[in-house]
Amino acid sequence: MSDVVLGWIQSILTKRVQQVSFNGQLSSKQSLLLSVPQGFVLGSLLYILYTTELEQLILHHGLHSHQYADDSQVCQRANQRCTGSLSQLRRLHP
């Protein structure tokens, strides 16, 4: 890959900021270490490259994951004692 192409890709993925709008209020801008612009033609490929080893890493730490499209969810299974407590809590606060 030429230095020009590498520089072009690097300029697109680095030095990006994020800002959130909620109830008509804007948050301050936050710098992002790495980011892929929404709608970027290489976005799908870069997402696959970023997340290829994610599931193995999660399983290695005894956790479980659900992945769909561009959404990843990490979870831990609760033991029977904990789920019993959750059931009791749900009955108290439906």
PyRosetta script that sets phi, psi and omega in degrees:
from pyrosetta import init, pose_from_sequence

init()
pose = pose_from_sequence("MSDVVLGWIQSILTKRVQQVSFNGQLSSKQSLLLSVPQGFVLGSLLYILYTTELEQLILHHGLHSHQYADDSQVCQRANQRCTGSLSQLRRLHP")
pose.set_psi(1, 131.8)
pose.set_omega(1, -177.7)
pose.set_phi(2, -72.8)
pose.set_psi(2, 159.4)
pose.set_omega(2, 178.9)
pose.set_phi(3, -61.9)
pose.set_psi(3, -32.5)
pose.set_omega(3, -179.8)
pose.set_phi(4, -65.8)
pose.set_psi(4, -48.1)
pose.set_omega(4, -179.8)
pose.set_phi(5, -64.9)
pose.set_psi(5, -44.3)
pose.set_omega(5, 178.5)
pose.set_phi(6, -60.4)
pose.set_psi(6, -42.6)
pose.set_omega(6, 177.7)
pose.set_phi(7, -63.7)
pose.set_psi(7, -38.7)
pose.set_omega(7, 178.2)
pose.set_phi(8, -63.4)
pose.set_psi(8, -48.1)
pose.set_omega(8, 179.5)
pose.set_phi(9, -63.9)
pose.set_psi(9, -42.7)
pose.set_omega(9, 179.8)
pose.set_phi(10, -62.4)
pose.set_psi(10, -39.2)
pose.set_omega(10, -179.1)
pose.set_phi(11, -67.1)
pose.set_psi(11, -28.8)
pose.set_omega(11, 179.2)
pose.set_phi(12, -76.8)
pose.set_psi(12, -35.1)
pose.set_omega(12, -172.0)
pose.set_phi(13, -95.0)
pose.set_psi(13, -12.8)
pose.set_omega(13, -177.1)
pose.set_phi(14, -117.4)
pose.set_psi(14, 169.6)
pose.set_omega(14, 178.3)
pose.set_phi(15, 56.5)
pose.set_psi(15, 42.8)
pose.set_omega(15, 179.5)
pose.set_phi(16, -105.7)
pose.set_psi(16, 156.7)
pose.set_omega(16, 179.1)
pose.set_phi(17, -127.4)
pose.set_psi(17, 160.4)
pose.set_omega(17, 178.5)
pose.set_phi(18, -129.2)
pose.set_psi(18, 141.0)
pose.set_omega(18, 178.0)
pose.set_phi(19, -140.5)
pose.set_psi(19, 140.4)
pose.set_omega(19, -177.0)
pose.set_phi(20, -114.6)
pose.set_psi(20, 137.5)
pose.set_omega(20, 174.3)
pose.set_phi(21, -110.0)
pose.set_psi(21, 126.1)
pose.set_omega(21, 179.7)
pose.set_phi(22, -144.1)
pose.set_psi(22, 126.6)
pose.set_omega(22, -179.5)
pose.set_phi(23, 52.4)
pose.set_psi(23, 39.9)
pose.set_omega(23, 177.4)
pose.set_phi(24, 77.4)
pose.set_psi(24, 3.1)
pose.set_omega(24, 179.5)
pose.set_phi(25, -108.2)
pose.set_psi(25, 140.0)
pose.set_omega(25, 177.1)
pose.set_phi(26, -102.3)
pose.set_psi(26, 134.7)
pose.set_omega(26, 174.1)
pose.set_phi(27, -75.7)
pose.set_psi(27, 169.3)
pose.set_omega(27, 173.1)
pose.set_phi(28, -72.7)
pose.set_psi(28, 156.5)
pose.set_omega(28, 179.0)
pose.set_phi(29, -73.2)
pose.set_psi(29, 135.9)
pose.set_omega(29, 178.9)
pose.set_phi(30, -117.3)
pose.set_psi(30, 131.3)
pose.set_omega(30, 178.0)
pose.set_phi(31, -72.4)
pose.set_psi(31, 142.0)
pose.set_omega(31, 177.4)
pose.set_phi(32, -110.5)
pose.set_psi(32, 136.7)
pose.set_omega(32, 179.2)
pose.set_phi(33, -63.2)
pose.set_psi(33, -51.5)
pose.set_omega(33, 176.1)
pose.set_phi(34, -140.4)
pose.set_psi(34, 148.7)
pose.set_omega(34, -179.9)
pose.set_phi(35, -158.8)
pose.set_psi(35, 149.4)
pose.set_omega(35, 174.6)
pose.set_phi(36, -112.9)
pose.set_psi(36, 121.7)
pose.set_omega(36, -179.3)
pose.set_phi(37, -59.8)
pose.set_psi(37, 139.2)
pose.set_omega(37, 178.5)
pose.set_phi(38, -62.0)
pose.set_psi(38, 133.7)
pose.set_omega(38, -179.7)
pose.set_phi(39, 83.8)
pose.set_psi(39, 0.2)
pose.set_omega(39, -179.5)
pose.set_phi(40, -64.3)
pose.set_psi(40, 131.7)
pose.set_omega(40, -173.9)
pose.set_phi(41, -59.4)
pose.set_psi(41, -29.5)
pose.set_omega(41, 178.6)
pose.set_phi(42, -94.9)
pose.set_psi(42, 6.4)
pose.set_omega(42, -176.1)
pose.set_phi(43, -56.9)
pose.set_psi(43, -45.4)
pose.set_omega(43, -178.5)
pose.set_phi(44, -63.7)
pose.set_psi(44, -44.4)
pose.set_omega(44, 179.2)
pose.set_phi(45, -63.6)
pose.set_psi(45, -45.2)
pose.set_omega(45, 179.6)
pose.set_phi(46, -64.3)
pose.set_psi(46, -38.2)
pose.set_omega(46, 177.4)
pose.set_phi(47, -60.5)
pose.set_psi(47, -44.6)
pose.set_omega(47, 179.0)
pose.set_phi(48, -61.9)
pose.set_psi(48, -42.8)
pose.set_omega(48, 178.8)
pose.set_phi(49, -63.8)
pose.set_psi(49, -39.9)
pose.set_omega(49, -179.8)
pose.set_phi(50, -67.5)
pose.set_psi(50, -35.5)
pose.set_omega(50, -171.1)
pose.set_phi(51, -104.6)
pose.set_psi(51, 3.6)
pose.set_omega(51, -176.4)
pose.set_phi(52, -53.5)
pose.set_psi(52, -44.3)
pose.set_omega(52, -175.9)
pose.set_phi(53, -99.1)
pose.set_psi(53, 4.9)
pose.set_omega(53, -175.8)
pose.set_phi(54, -60.5)
pose.set_psi(54, -47.1)
pose.set_omega(54, -177.6)
pose.set_phi(55, -63.2)
pose.set_psi(55, -41.2)
pose.set_omega(55, 177.8)
pose.set_phi(56, -63.1)
pose.set_psi(56, -39.7)
pose.set_omega(56, 178.4)
pose.set_phi(57, -64.2)
pose.set_psi(57, -43.4)
pose.set_omega(57, 179.5)
pose.set_phi(58, -63.4)
pose.set_psi(58, -47.1)
pose.set_omega(58, 179.6)
pose.set_phi(59, -63.3)
pose.set_psi(59, -37.4)
pose.set_omega(59, 178.6)
pose.set_phi(60, -56.8)
pose.set_psi(60, -31.5)
pose.set_omega(60, -179.0)
pose.set_phi(61, -95.7)
pose.set_psi(61, 14.2)
pose.set_omega(61, 175.3)
pose.set_phi(62, 76.1)
pose.set_psi(62, 19.2)
pose.set_omega(62, 179.4)
pose.set_phi(63, -108.3)
pose.set_psi(63, 175.1)
pose.set_omega(63, 178.7)
pose.set_phi(64, -127.0)
pose.set_psi(64, 159.4)
pose.set_omega(64, -179.6)
pose.set_phi(65, -139.9)
pose.set_psi(65, 156.8)
pose.set_omega(65, 171.3)
pose.set_phi(66, -126.5)
pose.set_psi(66, 129.5)
pose.set_omega(66, 179.4)
pose.set_phi(67, -129.5)
pose.set_psi(67, 133.9)
pose.set_omega(67, 176.9)
pose.set_phi(68, -147.7)
pose.set_psi(68, 127.3)
pose.set_omega(68, -178.8)
pose.set_phi(69, 51.6)
pose.set_psi(69, -118.0)
pose.set_omega(69, -178.6)
pose.set_phi(70, -106.0)
pose.set_psi(70, 24.3)
pose.set_omega(70, -177.7)
pose.set_phi(71, -117.2)
pose.set_psi(71, 129.7)
pose.set_omega(71, 176.6)
pose.set_phi(72, -123.1)
pose.set_psi(72, 135.5)
pose.set_omega(72, 180.0)
pose.set_phi(73, -127.6)
pose.set_psi(73, 127.7)
pose.set_omega(73, 178.4)
pose.set_phi(74, -106.5)
pose.set_psi(74, 133.2)
pose.set_omega(74, -178.8)
pose.set_phi(75, -141.4)
pose.set_psi(75, 163.3)
pose.set_omega(75, 177.6)
pose.set_phi(76, -127.3)
pose.set_psi(76, 135.8)
pose.set_omega(76, -179.6)
pose.set_phi(77, -72.9)
pose.set_psi(77, 140.7)
pose.set_omega(77, 178.1)
pose.set_phi(78, -91.3)
pose.set_psi(78, 147.3)
pose.set_omega(78, 177.6)
pose.set_phi(79, -79.4)
pose.set_psi(79, 169.8)
pose.set_omega(79, -175.5)
pose.set_phi(80, -58.2)
pose.set_psi(80, -41.1)
pose.set_omega(80, -179.5)
pose.set_phi(81, -60.1)
pose.set_psi(81, -42.1)
pose.set_omega(81, -179.1)
pose.set_phi(82, -68.7)
pose.set_psi(82, -42.6)
pose.set_omega(82, -178.6)
pose.set_phi(83, -67.1)
pose.set_psi(83, -32.3)
pose.set_omega(83, 175.7)
pose.set_phi(84, -62.9)
pose.set_psi(84, -41.9)
pose.set_omega(84, 178.3)
pose.set_phi(85, -64.4)
pose.set_psi(85, -37.6)
pose.set_omega(85, 178.2)
pose.set_phi(86, -65.7)
pose.set_psi(86, -38.5)
pose.set_omega(86, 178.0)
pose.set_phi(87, -62.7)
pose.set_psi(87, -43.2)
pose.set_omega(87, 178.9)
pose.set_phi(88, -63.3)
pose.set_psi(88, -41.4)
pose.set_omega(88, -179.8)
pose.set_phi(89, -64.1)
pose.set_psi(89, -39.8)
pose.set_omega(89, 179.1)
pose.set_phi(90, -64.3)
pose.set_psi(90, -35.2)
pose.set_omega(90, 178.2)
pose.set_phi(91, -67.7)
pose.set_psi(91, -34.5)
pose.set_omega(91, -179.5)
pose.set_phi(92, -75.4)
pose.set_psi(92, -34.9)
pose.set_omega(92, -176.3)
pose.set_phi(93, -128.7)
pose.set_psi(93, 76.9)
pose.set_omega(93, -177.3)
pose.set_phi(94, -68.0)
pose.dump_pdb("model.pdb")
